[in-house]
Structures are given as structure tokens and as C-alpha cells.
Amino acid sequence: MIDHTSREKYRAQFHFTPPEKWMNDPNGMVYFEGEYHLFYQHHPEGTTWGPMHWGHAISTDLVHWEHRPIALEPDENGQIFSGSAVVDWEDTSGFFGGKPGLVAIFTHADAYPETGRPRQRQSLAYSQDKGRTWTVYGGNPVLSNEQITDFRDPKVFWYASKKEWVMVLAAGDRVHFYTSPNLIEWTFQSEFGAVEGSHDGVWECPDLIELPVDGSVDQTQWVLIVSIGDDPQFAEGSRTQYFIGSFDGSVFINEASPDTVIWLDHGRDNYAGVTWSDVQATDNSKLFIGWMSNWKYANLTPTISWRSAMTLPRTLHLKTGTAGVRLVQEPISELRMLRMEGLSWNDATICSGQNLLSGLDYEYYEIECEIDLGDAEEVGFKLRKSSHEVTIVGYNTISQTLFVDRTHSGESGFHEAFPCKHGVQMDTKNGHLKLHVFVDHSSIEVFAMDGEIVITDQIFPDPSSTGMEMYAKGGEAKVVSLSLHPLKSIYSLAAISG
């Protein structure tokens, strides 16, 4: 049995997409009583950005999703912009009669009646039935600031040592921190970012998480994630940076120099990502998902009845490397349930004129490989390939650059910035390159060197462009190991039943 949406051109087959109409930022991600909730910015009347609602879906495995009715819709306080959700385990809010329940903290967006200037205020809603229905708090809004126009996207978490809630909030081109005993009354604590990191655009969708360093439960650091809106001056468009430092419940201190900029993803299409609340991972990692698009062209991508997808869910870790402590992203292990019988190679030579993958053609699949670069000047994969289309994932050994080239990846005339080649400098280990690549109908995600570097990009190839090639230029390289797995669609009965 195949869901009808799976037949739509460009419809992702193993990424989350809305059933129809517009989607952007992931919101309100929370885990409660065996279910992962994903809310998202949603315009139910059109396929471009419009009056914002919270769409909603539920999953037990982060791979297959049950679409639910719209959770929150505009009211007398305005549209429903981005925000977060938490489990109020101790009923600090008083909404649940002493039992645990779900509280959403979000931005209400409207305009000042006197001037028409945009107004953004923080509000609450709560659910007493595991997120199925939501009651908007009668005392909304609970936090406002008349001086700041861009005042939005609250991410809230429980800070156990002080027994209080912490909110990190985007405020112009910086973030503010607030605390509360009950999710209703909020007190300003501090500000961060006036002179730190990138200010190429307005700051949005912050998140603050604590992670072990190199797997050690005795050494942790805090990671402040901040997305940056599109500025026409910069080809990259909207993207996401992060800071590593310390947090004492009130103040975040960046351990790097103020002018240090660390990007979460080196592709064009991973924005507004945040982590799930209340997931208790055994290794204290965090679960992250982003909106797989870019404000430079998000309203223009060539889908018809729906628009936008989410990235693959990833686990976040901290690892010490030559540049210091950095985030590592790994695709969730649950994706392995989609693997069909695959192919594998070992100790094979890659050279000009030879193609290990000749004759293979898949629309969506997963590649894992380790390559001994040998004396090759460039090595990589040509994917979703035909006589006129190709997306290239390559590594240039001279410049030590990992790149994705989507210049000829398929339909791209909707915006001049879309067809491009971009990359990042990356060290290999002893001349060995490790890649983990996911290819879907309209996207490619590259996890390099065990997730130390990630590139996420949309592509829009013709469905007939299914060829693939492994190539080397200027010398020979060797496949140490290579596995290729066609993937089941999340819409197929076989995938749903496992």
C-alpha cells in the first residue's frame, strides 16, 4: 500500500514533509510517553509563507510520522511563530492538577495598533491529553519587550541545579536569557552576542544544550545554537552557527574569541534547527532536526501541492579535535530499518575510466565508504546522474576541500543562487576519507569523517536521473570499504511494518 503523496514529483521518501501546503521551522519538539512530537511553522492555505500556524506530527521512531490536525492557529494575539515545548513534570505551571503535562512556549506575532510596527510577544498553550489538543493560556502574552521588534523563538528547558526554567530568546542580532519558576512569570538574566559570531543577518531560533565532551560524563560544555537570516549580500543565504562555552543558569560565556564563527552545516539547506526536549539518551547526546531549505529561495522551490522538508534527525555530540571542541552530527540509527539488501566492495581501485557503480540506478539510497586517497587529486561520487544532470560529492586533495556541486543537479532556474558549488576545508586521517551520504528524491546529506563535517543540500533532478559513478581525477585512489543500500520509502507498507 503506497500513500498517494509518495507519487508526487520531488516528494521526499524518507524525510519528513507536510502532507500539503507550506512548512518552515521545526517547533515544539518534545518526547513524552513514548512519542516524539514535531510541530512546525505551517501555512495551511498556500505553498508560500503566510499566516503562521503550528502543524503537528507524532512518531515513535523518528522515521515514520502520523500527521495530526493543526495544533495552534492565529488568535486575538496574532499569528503563531516559532517556539518550543516541554514536559512540566512537577506541574510548576499549575495547568495539570499535580500531574505531568505538555506546555508549548511560542511567539505571538501581530502589530502595534497605534503604529502598525510588528510586535512579537511570548505566549503559552498546554495539553492535558499527550499533545492531541491544546488550550491557549488565558493570561497570554507572558513576556514582551516594546523596544525590540525581532523578539521571538523561545527555547525553554529545566535547569535542575537551580530548580527553574530557562528561556533563550532571539532579540534582534543577539539572544536574551530569562528564568521562571512556573513558565508564566519570567525574569531577565543576561544578554549574549552583541559582538560575537556572525551578524550576517537577524538572529533566530536559538537553542542551548549541555553535552559531554568526548563521551565523558565528568566533562561537559554548553552549546548555543543560533540561526541567521538571509542577507542579499551573502550567497550562502540563511544558515546556522554555534558557540561552545559555559552556562551557570543565568549567563552564557563563549570560550572562543568574539570573532570566531563556527558553522553547524556547510551546505545551503539546514536552517532553524533545534533539539528535542525531554529525550533521555543513555550517552546524553541530543536529538536535532532542521528545516531543509533556505530563505533565499524557499518560496520558489519547484514543488506543487507542498513545499519544504526537514533534514534527517541527527544526534549531536561534542568531540575534541585540532580546532578545539566541536559538534559532531550523526544520522539516527533508526534509519537503518529502511535499508534493503545492499552491495559492498573492498580493496577496489578507483581511477579514470573505471566506475565501480556502473549499471546501478537508484532514486533514493545510502552510501557508506572509506577511501584511501592515494595520489588522486580529486575523488568522489557523481549522483542522480543522467546525460544532462548530475550532483557531485567530491574531495579535492590539493585544497583539502570537501564539496557538493549542484550546478547541474536538475531544476534550478527558480533562483540564481541555487545552482552552485560549495564546500569546506577538511582534514582527512592518514589520507583516508570517510563519507556517509543519504540521497533522497530532492536532497542530499553528506556526513564526513564520522559526522565532524556535514553538508545538507536540496536538489531537484528529473526522476529518470538515477545513474551513479565513483570517480578519481589526477591519479588513483582505493576503496577500503564501500556499502550501498537502496532504502524503503516511509510510505510503503513494508517500511512501516519494519
LORO-397616 format. One record per residue (C-alpha): residue number from 1; residue in one letter; x, y, z. Coordinates in nm, 3 decimals. Layout:
BEGIN
    i  aa       xx       yy       zz
  NUM   A        X        Y        Z
...
// end
This chain:
BEGIN
    i  aa       xx       yy       zz
    1   M    0.000    0.000    0.000
    2   I    0.153    0.332   -0.109
    3   D    0.041    0.672    0.018
    4   H   -0.064    0.893   -0.273
    5   T    0.180    1.164   -0.170
    6   S    0.474    0.935   -0.246
    7   R    0.398    0.963   -0.617
    8   E    0.443    1.339   -0.629
    9   K    0.745    1.466   -0.817
   10   Y    1.027    1.558   -0.575
   11   R    0.837    1.423   -0.271
   12   A    1.096    1.307   -0.016
   13   Q    1.076    0.934    0.051
   14   F    1.247    0.916    0.389
   15   H    1.240    1.276    0.513
   16   F    0.954    1.449    0.690
   17   T    0.736    1.663    0.463
   18   P    0.397    1.825    0.523
   19   P    0.104    1.644    0.359
   20   E    0.031    1.965    0.171
   21   K    0.094    2.340    0.168
   22   W    0.379    2.538    0.327
   23   M    0.617    2.436    0.606
   24   N    0.921    2.603    0.763
   25   D    1.088    2.596    1.107
   26   P    1.058    2.288    1.329
   27   N    0.885    2.387    1.655
   28   G    0.788    2.242    1.989
   29   M    0.986    1.920    1.960
   30   V    0.930    1.715    2.275
   31   Y    0.929    1.348    2.378
   32   F    0.653    1.231    2.611
   33   E    0.516    0.886    2.700
   34   G    0.683    0.706    2.411
   35   E    0.606    0.964    2.142
   36   Y    0.817    1.220    1.960
   37   H    0.622    1.535    1.877
   38   L    0.723    1.754    1.585
   39   F    0.540    2.082    1.538
   40   Y    0.628    2.315    1.254
   41   Q    0.559    2.655    1.106
   42   H    0.270    2.598    0.869
   43   H    0.054    2.797    0.628
   44   P   -0.245    2.572    0.559
   45   E   -0.387    2.789    0.279
   46   G   -0.087    2.819    0.049
   47   T    0.250    2.684   -0.059
   48   T    0.437    3.003    0.026
   49   W    0.493    3.169    0.364
   50   G    0.172    3.313    0.506
   51   P   -0.026    3.341    0.832
   52   M    0.161    3.105    1.061
   53   H    0.006    2.809    1.243
   54   W    0.165    2.513    1.420
   55   G    0.135    2.196    1.213
   56   H    0.183    1.874    1.407
   57   A    0.304    1.517    1.362
   58   I    0.383    1.232    1.602
   59   S    0.631    0.945    1.573
   60   T    0.750    0.654    1.783
   61   D    1.073    0.607    1.583
   62   L    1.158    0.948    1.424
   63   V    1.127    0.785    1.080
   64   H    0.755    0.723    1.027
   65   W    0.517    1.005    1.113
   66   E    0.147    1.032    1.187
   67   H    0.012    1.365    1.070
   68   R   -0.217    1.530    1.324
   69   P   -0.461    1.823    1.299
   70   I   -0.323    2.176    1.330
   71   A   -0.223    2.230    1.693
   72   L   -0.222    2.611    1.723
   73   E   -0.378    2.873    1.499
   74   P   -0.381    3.254    1.495
   75   D   -0.600    3.422    1.756
   76   E   -0.661    3.769    1.901
   77   N   -0.292    3.793    1.998
   78   G   -0.161    3.722    1.649
   79   Q   -0.002    3.452    1.437
   80   I    0.178    3.155    1.591
   81   F    0.551    3.194    1.527
   82   S    0.828    2.957    1.637
   83   G    0.884    2.821    1.984
   84   S    0.940    2.510    2.194
   85   A    0.757    2.262    2.416
   86   V    0.849    2.094    2.744
   87   V    0.715    1.833    2.980
   88   D    0.614    2.011    3.301
   89   W    0.693    1.708    3.516
   90   E    0.625    1.874    3.852
   91   D    0.327    2.082    3.731
   92   T    0.509    2.406    3.812
   93   S    0.257    2.585    3.588
   94   G   -0.046    2.457    3.774
   95   F   -0.211    2.350    3.449
   96   F   -0.226    1.976    3.522
   97   G   -0.364    1.917    3.872
   98   G   -0.033    1.788    4.002
   99   K    0.035    1.553    3.712
  100   P    0.285    1.595    3.424
  101   G    0.172    1.760    3.102
  102   L    0.296    1.937    2.790
  103   V    0.346    2.314    2.773
  104   A    0.422    2.499    2.449
  105   I    0.605    2.830    2.467
  106   F    0.580    3.025    2.140
  107   T    0.583    3.370    1.983
  108   H    0.258    3.553    1.913
  109   A    0.314    3.792    1.620
  110   D    0.090    4.086    1.531
  111   A    0.133    4.466    1.510
  112   Y    0.112    4.757    1.750
  113   P   -0.234    4.906    1.694
  114   E   -0.109    5.264    1.718
  115   T    0.177    5.245    1.468
  116   G    0.147    4.918    1.274
  117   R    0.502    4.824    1.374
  118   P    0.549    4.447    1.405
  119   R    0.501    4.318    1.759
  120   Q    0.631    3.985    1.891
  121   R    0.540    3.852    2.236
  122   Q    0.584    3.516    2.410
  123   S    0.281    3.306    2.499
  124   L    0.180    2.966    2.634
  125   A   -0.051    2.678    2.547
  126   Y   -0.087    2.347    2.728
  127   S   -0.209    1.996    2.655
  128   Q   -0.363    1.754    2.905
  129   D   -0.402    1.470    2.652
  130   K   -0.048    1.391    2.532
  131   G   -0.045    1.671    2.275
  132   R   -0.368    1.581    2.095
  133   T   -0.546    1.906    2.181
  134   W   -0.415    2.236    2.311
  135   T   -0.557    2.506    2.537
  136   V   -0.423    2.856    2.488
  137   Y   -0.335    3.015    2.822
  138   G   -0.579    3.288    2.918
  139   G   -0.307    3.516    3.053
  140   N   -0.113    3.548    2.725
  141   P    0.126    3.702    2.648
  142   V    0.362    3.617    2.933
  143   L    0.669    3.809    2.807
  144   S    0.705    4.118    2.587
  145   N    0.954    4.393    2.506
  146   E    0.831    4.705    2.328
  147   Q    1.183    4.821    2.239
  148   I    1.281    4.516    2.030
  149   T    1.097    4.430    1.708
  150   D    1.258    4.091    1.640
  151   F    1.184    3.929    1.975
  152   R    1.097    3.567    1.916
  153   D    1.157    3.190    1.902
  154   P    1.172    3.092    2.272
  155   K    1.358    2.769    2.356
  156   V    1.289    2.660    2.713
  157   F    1.447    2.391    2.933
  158   W    1.457    2.295    3.301
  159   Y    1.779    2.392    3.481
  160   A    1.785    2.131    3.755
  161   S    2.050    2.271    3.989
  162   K    1.851    2.594    4.038
  163   K    1.510    2.428    4.002
  164   E    1.387    2.679    3.748
  165   W    1.305    2.714    3.381
  166   V    1.546    2.887    3.145
  167   M    1.440    3.057    2.821
  168   V    1.682    3.154    2.546
  169   L    1.519    3.404    2.310
  170   A    1.626    3.574    1.987
  171   A    1.636    3.952    2.034
  172   G    1.746    4.132    1.719
  173   D    2.103    4.024    1.646
  174   R    2.170    3.865    1.986
  175   V    1.998    3.641    2.242
  176   H    1.844    3.707    2.582
  177   F    1.821    3.467    2.876
  178   Y    1.525    3.460    3.115
  179   T    1.432    3.239    3.410
  180   S    1.100    3.137    3.560
  181   P    0.973    2.918    3.847
  182   N    0.648    2.831    3.667
  183   L    0.672    2.905    3.289
  184   I    0.441    3.206    3.342
  185   E    0.647    3.473    3.522
  186   W    0.980    3.547    3.354
  187   T    1.281    3.745    3.479
  188   F    1.557    3.881    3.251
  189   Q    1.902    3.747    3.337
  190   S    2.154    3.835    3.067
  191   E    2.231    3.905    2.702
  192   F    2.479    3.740    2.467
  193   G    2.608    3.804    2.117
  194   A    2.629    4.178    2.058
  195   V    2.988    4.144    1.934
  196   E    3.023    3.766    1.898
  197   G    2.997    3.535    1.599
  198   S    2.837    3.616    1.265
  199   H    2.593    3.902    1.224
  200   D    2.526    3.847    0.855
  201   G    2.153    3.852    0.930
  202   V    1.896    3.866    1.209
  203   W    1.944    3.603    1.479
  204   E    1.669    3.340    1.503
  205   C    1.571    3.006    1.657
  206   P    1.829    2.976    1.937
  207   D    1.888    2.662    2.140
  208   L    2.111    2.597    2.441
  209   I    2.218    2.242    2.528
  210   E    2.469    2.073    2.757
  211   L    2.673    1.785    2.611
  212   P    2.952    1.555    2.734
  213   V    3.294    1.618    2.579
  214   D    3.440    1.306    2.414
  215   G    3.177    1.094    2.585
  216   S    3.289    1.184    2.938
  217   V    3.010    1.227    3.193
  218   D    3.253    1.424    3.411
  219   Q    3.333    1.688    3.148
  220   T    3.055    1.879    2.976
  221   Q    3.022    2.203    2.785
  222   W    2.728    2.411    2.669
  223   V    2.643    2.470    2.305
  224   L    2.447    2.777    2.197
  225   I    2.294    2.725    1.853
  226   V    2.178    3.034    1.660
  227   S    2.035    3.057    1.310
  228   I    2.099    3.363    1.093
  229   G    1.852    3.502    0.842
  230   D    1.924    3.566    0.475
  231   D    2.102    3.884    0.370
  232   P    2.113    3.952   -0.007
  233   Q    2.482    4.045    0.023
  234   F    2.581    3.688    0.110
  235   A    2.550    3.398   -0.133
  236   E    2.505    3.144    0.146
  237   G    2.166    3.279    0.249
  238   S    2.021    3.169    0.583
  239   R    2.237    2.932    0.787
  240   T    2.322    2.827    1.143
  241   Q    2.620    2.896    1.370
  242   Y    2.703    2.774    1.718
  243   F    2.914    2.871    2.018
  244   I    3.089    2.647    2.272
  245   G    3.111    2.767    2.629
  246   S    2.976    2.758    2.983
  247   F    2.639    2.841    3.139
  248   D    2.552    2.890    3.505
  249   G    2.178    2.918    3.474
  250   S    2.193    3.291    3.403
  251   V    2.492    3.379    3.184
  252   F    2.647    3.207    2.881
  253   I    3.022    3.262    2.830
  254   N    3.173    3.187    2.489
  255   E    3.509    3.009    2.515
  256   A    3.626    3.130    2.171
  257   S    3.732    3.477    2.065
  258   P    3.438    3.703    1.974
  259   D    3.520    3.697    1.602
  260   T    3.519    3.316    1.581
  261   V    3.239    3.180    1.362
  262   I    3.159    2.807    1.366
  263   W    2.902    2.681    1.119
  264   L    2.676    2.390    1.205
  265   D    2.634    2.281    0.842
  266   H    2.834    2.373    0.532
  267   G    2.552    2.318    0.283
  268   R    2.281    2.559    0.181
  269   D    1.977    2.390    0.331
  270   N    1.986    2.335    0.706
  271   Y    1.818    2.619    0.893
  272   A    1.629    2.693    1.217
  273   G    1.726    2.358    1.365
  274   V    1.679    2.287    1.736
  275   T    1.678    1.983    1.966
  276   W    1.407    1.765    2.117
  277   S    1.315    1.830    2.479
  278   D    1.293    1.554    2.739
  279   V    1.480    1.286    2.545
  280   Q    1.691    1.093    2.794
  281   A    1.965    0.938    2.579
  282   T    2.195    0.692    2.756
  283   D    2.500    0.878    2.623
  284   N    2.349    1.222    2.700
  285   S    2.353    1.315    2.332
  286   K    2.081    1.542    2.192
  287   L    1.842    1.487    1.900
  288   F    1.839    1.764    1.639
  289   I    1.641    1.839    1.323
  290   G    1.646    2.139    1.090
  291   W    1.433    2.290    0.816
  292   M    1.584    2.174    0.487
  293   S    1.558    2.497    0.291
  294   N    1.699    2.848    0.266
  295   W    1.516    3.180    0.286
  296   K    1.695    3.292   -0.029
  297   Y    1.469    3.069   -0.240
  298   A    1.238    2.881    0.000
  299   N    0.919    3.025   -0.152
  300   L    1.030    2.933   -0.504
  301   T    1.136    2.567   -0.495
  302   P    0.964    2.366   -0.772
  303   T    0.711    2.155   -0.580
  304   I    0.340    2.192   -0.643
  305   S    0.100    2.088   -0.365
  306   W    0.350    2.110   -0.078
  307   R    0.674    2.290   -0.003
  308   S    0.978    2.209    0.214
  309   A    1.116    1.913    0.405
  310   M    1.302    1.860    0.730
  311   T    1.659    1.732    0.746
  312   L    1.724    1.385    0.872
  313   P    1.711    1.375    1.252
  314   R    2.067    1.371    1.389
  315   T    2.231    1.300    1.722
  316   L    2.465    1.572    1.849
  317   H    2.788    1.501    2.038
  318   L    3.097    1.703    2.132
  319   K    3.440    1.590    2.022
  320   T    3.785    1.740    2.071
  321   G    3.982    1.797    1.752
  322   T    4.265    2.011    1.621
  323   A    4.042    2.321    1.621
  324   G    3.911    2.254    1.973
  325   V    3.580    2.112    2.089
  326   R    3.327    2.085    1.806
  327   L    2.983    1.941    1.740
  328   V    2.960    1.604    1.571
  329   Q    2.637    1.510    1.391
  330   E    2.534    1.154    1.314
  331   P    2.218    1.034    1.140
  332   I    1.991    0.850    1.383
  333   S    2.038    0.473    1.395
  334   E    1.663    0.415    1.342
  335   L    1.712    0.496    0.973
  336   R    1.874    0.154    0.930
  337   M    1.528   -0.004    0.936
  338   L    1.477    0.139    0.586
  339   R    1.776   -0.042    0.437
  340   M    1.711   -0.302    0.170
  341   E    1.964   -0.562    0.059
  342   G    2.276   -0.374   -0.040
  343   L    2.602   -0.410   -0.226
  344   S    2.954   -0.385   -0.089
  345   W    3.310   -0.352   -0.218
  346   N    3.651   -0.380   -0.053
  347   D    4.005   -0.309   -0.173
  348   A    3.894   -0.179   -0.513
  349   T    4.086    0.070   -0.725
  350   I    3.928    0.399   -0.834
  351   C    4.083    0.552   -1.144
  352   S    3.993    0.739   -1.460
  353   G    3.779    0.537   -1.698
  354   Q    3.657    0.287   -1.438
  355   N    3.328    0.307   -1.246
  356   L    3.254    0.062   -0.966
  357   L    2.890    0.170   -0.971
  358   S    2.835    0.129   -1.345
  359   G    2.490   -0.003   -1.430
  360   L    2.337    0.079   -1.091
  361   D    2.044    0.316   -1.076
  362   Y    1.852    0.405   -0.762
  363   E    1.635    0.705   -0.675
  364   Y    1.698    0.710   -0.301
  365   Y    1.970    0.532   -0.109
  366   E    2.250    0.545    0.144
  367   I    2.626    0.520    0.087
  368   E    2.895    0.449    0.347
  369   C    3.258    0.443    0.242
  370   E    3.619    0.476    0.346
  371   I    3.860    0.579    0.071
  372   D    4.240    0.573    0.068
  373   L    4.305    0.889   -0.136
  374   G    4.630    0.756   -0.281
  375   D    4.778    1.002   -0.531
  376   A    4.442    1.121   -0.670
  377   E    4.386    1.497   -0.694
  378   E    4.010    1.454   -0.654
  379   V    3.782    1.167   -0.563
  380   G    3.412    1.132   -0.506
  381   F    3.067    1.038   -0.632
  382   K    2.851    1.156   -0.919
  383   L    2.493    1.100   -0.807
  384   R    2.140    1.132   -0.952
  385   K    2.320    1.124   -1.287
  386   S    2.197    1.128   -1.647
  387   S    2.324    1.268   -1.975
  388   H    2.230    1.620   -1.865
  389   E    2.209    1.612   -1.483
  390   V    2.449    1.525   -1.202
  391   T    2.515    1.612   -0.839
  392   I    2.878    1.571   -0.732
  393   V    3.007    1.495   -0.384
  394   G    3.384    1.526   -0.401
  395   Y    3.705    1.581   -0.211
  396   N    3.992    1.783   -0.359
  397   T    4.317    1.662   -0.207
  398   I    4.514    1.968   -0.315
  399   S    4.291    2.225   -0.147
  400   Q    4.174    1.970    0.114
  401   T    3.816    2.068    0.042
  402   L    3.501    1.859    0.069
  403   F    3.236    1.994   -0.169
  404   V    2.894    1.946   -0.320
  405   D    2.840    2.067   -0.675
  406   R    2.473    2.106   -0.766
  407   T    2.538    2.334   -1.065
  408   H    2.379    2.077   -1.297
  409   S    2.175    1.887   -1.038
  410   G    1.838    1.934   -1.209
  411   E    1.571    2.201   -1.200
  412   S    1.736    2.517   -1.067
  413   G    1.614    2.816   -1.267
  414   F    1.381    2.930   -0.990
  415   H    1.665    3.131   -0.828
  416   E    2.010    3.238   -0.947
  417   A    2.173    3.136   -0.617
  418   F    2.057    2.776   -0.631
  419   P    2.291    2.622   -0.893
  420   C    2.627    2.638   -0.718
  421   K    2.932    2.454   -0.592
  422   H    3.029    2.500   -0.229
  423   G    3.250    2.327    0.021
  424   V    3.462    2.340    0.332
  425   Q    3.825    2.272    0.415
  426   M    3.855    1.941    0.596
  427   D    4.143    1.727    0.713
  428   T    4.140    1.355    0.646
  429   K    4.302    1.100    0.876
  430   N    4.619    0.942    0.735
  431   G    4.496    1.007    0.382
  432   H    4.168    0.824    0.443
  433   L    3.833    0.988    0.366
  434   K    3.514    0.866    0.534
  435   L    3.174    0.959    0.391
  436   H    2.817    0.873    0.484
  437   V    2.576    1.003    0.218
  438   F    2.196    0.999    0.202
  439   V    2.028    1.068   -0.131
  440   D    1.652    1.127   -0.150
  441   H    1.424    1.243   -0.431
  442   S    1.511    1.606   -0.368
  443   S    1.802    1.622   -0.125
  444   I    2.150    1.506   -0.043
  445   E    2.308    1.494    0.304
  446   V    2.678    1.427    0.349
  447   F    2.823    1.328    0.688
  448   A    3.203    1.328    0.657
  449   M    3.468    1.191    0.892
  450   D    3.211    1.035    1.127
  451   G    2.997    1.348    1.133
  452   E    3.265    1.607    1.203
  453   I    3.163    1.789    0.883
  454   V    2.810    1.797    0.738
  455   I    2.675    1.932    0.409
  456   T    2.298    1.942    0.351
  457   D    2.155    2.044    0.014
  458   Q    1.833    2.030   -0.177
  459   I    1.844    1.907   -0.538
  460   F    1.562    1.870   -0.792
  461   P    1.670    1.611   -1.050
  462   D    1.439    1.455   -1.306
  463   P    1.306    1.122   -1.172
  464   S    1.485    0.949   -1.461
  465   S    1.828    1.074   -1.343
  466   T    1.923    0.771   -1.137
  467   G    2.274    0.681   -1.253
  468   M    2.577    0.693   -1.027
  469   E    2.952    0.693   -1.060
  470   M    3.252    0.675   -0.832
  471   Y    3.541    0.872   -0.981
  472   A    3.901    0.978   -0.931
  473   K    4.097    1.250   -1.110
  474   G    4.471    1.305   -1.150
  475   G    4.572    0.971   -1.003
  476   E    4.437    0.661   -0.834
  477   A    4.254    0.608   -0.507
  478   K    4.143    0.289   -0.335
  479   V    3.814    0.183   -0.182
  480   V    3.892    0.047    0.162
  481   S    3.523   -0.029    0.213
  482   L    3.204    0.077    0.038
  483   S    2.842   -0.017    0.102
  484   L    2.538    0.095   -0.094
  485   H    2.187    0.044    0.041
  486   P    1.869    0.119   -0.153
  487   L    1.615    0.246    0.100
  488   K    1.248    0.169    0.151
  489   S    1.005    0.457    0.128
  490   I    0.846    0.557    0.459
  491   Y    0.517    0.548    0.265
  492   S    0.541    0.178    0.187
  493   L    0.369   -0.085    0.400
  494   A    0.694   -0.282    0.418
  495   A    0.877    0.014    0.569
  496   I    0.602    0.089    0.819
  497   S    0.591   -0.271    0.939
  498   G    0.972   -0.284    0.954
// end
